[in-house]
Amino acid sequence: MKKKILFIIWSYTYGGGAEALLTSIVNHLNPEKYDISIIEYEHADYKVEPVNENIHILPPIEAVETPDRQKKGYQVYHTPEVLIEKYIKGDYDLYVSFNYQIPTFLLPCGTKNIAWIHTDVYDLGNEKVKREKELQDKAFDKARKIVAITDRTLQSLVDLFPRHKEKYVKLYNGIDIQRIELRSKEKIEWDIQRPAVIFLGRLDANKNPERLLDIFSIIHEKQPDAHLYYVGEGERKGLLSLRISELKLEEYVHLLGYQENPFPILKEADVLGLFSYAEGFNLCMLEALALGVPIVAPDIGTARLLTNNGKCGKIVDKNEDAANAMIGFMNADKREVSLECRNFVQRFALDTYIKKIEELFDSVIDEK
């Protein structure tokens, strides 16, 4: 009999990295062994994830009608049991929350659960979010295992939630390298002008896309023929567009919006720039390396690990240093850098990653 698994994610339609990672996982888990369902808390219209036919995408969670007519946001923080009873609880062998806060709040008590954390949780150390930290601590009580995808993620969990230390498991992300290479060969409508810097991700406050624009303005002064491409959507797009106009960089900075297949664009770039305030194991960094594109970033998430001692990227602090690092990659030997990146990323190949996930799932399901 197949083992039934329910993944709970904040959104599966927003076009972000967590969604893409979950898609890669569920599409490669053994279909003869697992019956897989996915439910999202927040529905958007940016992307329909390309899942296999055997994956069940459940209707998104909505507010449960109650006498006091509370909204969904109130219910998930104050009375999550009403949402769990209607949308989550069933005859599943395993429940997996795919990130912290809201997905973990929806784990049902008394069942076999895994909490999968995709970034550091140091933001919960702020006194202003004391209640959220308390709710997270309570949610972790329901989990049999808590997955951390980076060393920093693990350390943040140990620092803020030490009483759950015995549950923590470190599991680096993996990617389907062959699929990325294949999709990168598809034709696109965009004519990417080089040398090119690329941003790939959601245009939100955490990703801090404006900082890359400030860095690019320094690059433009030193290398006027350089171009910057933003691939992604989000609430910061309007502010970003305004800032581009203020800097008079409209001819050199391009907002391409969300792209269902960003890999042909990514492949043409000379360097990936990502300056988020916080990251976990960022998927677009792995994708860039798989296509031979180096990365420049501050010391966030696994950026230091993925730069491979400077061979596949640079860790920077100041904007001037970031600009110089990017210019350096623009003018480096492309074949040498590409080969180094492609060879390095092989250690994160998908088959090894999926094997570790199945071993983890089976160990929790079979636990007495």
Buried (B, 14 or more C-beta within 10 A) or exposed (E): EEBBBBBBBBBBBBBBBBBBBBBBBBBBBEBEEBBBBBBBBBEBEBBEBEBEEBBBBBEBBEBBEEEEEBEBEEBBBEBBBBBBEEBBBEEBBBBBBBBBBBBBBBBBEEBBBBBBBBBBBBBBEEEEBEEBBEBBBEBBEBBBBBBBBBBBBBBBBEEBBEEBEEBBBEBBBBBBBEBBBEBBEEEBEEEBBEBBBBBBBBBBBBBBBBBBBBBBBBBBEEBEEBBBBBBBBBEBBEEBBEBBEEBEBEEBBBBBEBBEEBBBBBBBBBBBBBBBEBBBBBBBBBBBBBBBBBBBBBEBBBBBBBBBEEEBBBBBEEBEBBBBBBBEBBEBEBEEBBEBBBBBBEEBBBEEBBEEBBEBBBEBBEEE
